[in-house]
Amino acid sequence: MSLQKEDVEKIAHLAQLSINEEDIPGYLEELSKILHLVEQMNAVNTDNVEPMAHPQDSSQRLREDKETEINQRDAFQKIAPQVERGFYLVPRVIE
């Protein structure tokens, strides 16, 4: 598929992008390469290829969901400048 300058301008308009006039030939070349690659991929015979839900059909190893650290909130809040009902108090930033 061959693109024209007008096609690049229309694509830029649809994407709400502003492009410089001198950049259009570069975009034209790059977009044409992409479309050529898509045409090549469409030409590949995939009749006997079984679709995969995931490229690596394997289960994910998960760690055991168990508590590994003790609750130290009281020790940490003991050294905090201001604490109220289990929360750290900080100076107001936004009024």
C-alpha positions as CSV (number, residue, x, y, z in Angstrom):
1,M,0.0,0.0,0.0
2,S,1.4,3.3,-1.0
3,L,0.7,6.5,0.9
4,Q,0.5,10.0,-0.5
5,K,1.3,13.3,1.2
6,E,-2.5,13.9,1.6
7,D,-2.8,10.6,3.5
8,V,-0.2,11.7,6.0
9,E,-1.9,15.1,6.5
10,K,-5.2,13.3,7.0
11,I,-3.8,10.9,9.5
12,A,-2.2,13.8,11.4
13,H,-5.5,15.7,11.4
14,L,-7.4,12.7,12.7
15,A,-4.8,12.2,15.4
16,Q,-5.0,15.9,16.1
17,L,-1.3,16.3,15.6
18,S,0.4,19.3,14.0
19,I,3.3,18.4,11.8
20,N,5.7,20.6,9.9
21,E,5.6,20.5,6.1
22,E,9.3,19.6,5.9
23,D,8.7,16.5,8.1
24,I,6.0,15.0,5.9
25,P,8.4,13.1,3.6
26,G,10.0,11.4,6.7
27,Y,6.5,10.4,8.1
28,L,5.5,9.2,4.7
29,E,8.5,6.9,4.4
30,E,8.1,5.5,8.0
31,L,4.4,5.0,7.7
32,S,4.9,3.2,4.4
33,K,7.4,0.9,6.0
34,I,5.0,0.0,8.7
35,L,2.2,-0.7,6.3
36,H,4.6,-2.8,4.2
37,L,5.4,-4.8,7.3
38,V,1.7,-5.3,8.0
39,E,1.2,-6.5,4.5
40,Q,4.0,-9.1,4.9
41,M,2.5,-10.3,8.1
42,N,-0.9,-10.7,6.5
43,A,0.6,-12.7,3.7
44,V,1.9,-15.4,6.1
45,N,-0.1,-18.6,6.0
46,T,-1.4,-19.3,9.5
47,D,-4.0,-22.0,8.7
48,N,-2.4,-24.7,10.7
49,V,-1.3,-22.6,13.6
50,E,-3.2,-23.1,16.8
51,P,-4.0,-19.9,18.6
52,M,-2.5,-19.5,22.1
53,A,-4.1,-17.7,25.0
54,H,-0.7,-16.9,26.3
55,P,2.7,-17.3,24.7
56,Q,4.0,-19.2,27.7
57,D,1.4,-21.6,28.9
58,S,2.7,-21.9,32.5
59,S,1.4,-21.1,35.9
60,Q,2.7,-18.2,37.9
61,R,4.6,-19.0,41.0
62,L,3.2,-17.2,43.9
63,R,4.6,-16.9,47.4
64,E,2.7,-18.1,50.4
65,D,0.5,-15.3,51.9
66,K,1.7,-15.2,55.4
67,E,2.8,-12.4,57.7
68,T,6.6,-12.0,57.8
69,E,7.1,-8.9,59.9
70,I,5.7,-7.9,63.3
71,N,3.6,-4.8,63.8
72,Q,5.9,-2.0,65.0
73,R,3.5,1.0,64.6
74,D,3.5,1.9,68.3
75,A,7.4,2.0,68.4
76,F,7.5,4.1,65.3
77,Q,4.8,6.5,66.5
78,K,6.5,6.9,69.9
79,I,9.3,8.9,68.2
80,A,7.0,10.9,65.9
81,P,6.5,14.6,66.7
82,Q,2.7,14.4,66.7
83,V,0.3,11.5,66.6
84,E,-3.4,11.3,67.0
85,R,-5.5,8.1,67.1
86,G,-2.9,6.1,65.2
87,F,-2.2,8.7,62.5
88,Y,0.8,10.9,62.0
89,L,0.0,14.6,62.1
90,V,1.8,16.9,59.7
91,P,1.6,20.7,59.2
92,R,-1.2,21.8,56.9
93,V,0.2,22.5,53.4
94,I,-2.9,23.6,51.5
95,E,-5.4,26.0,53.0
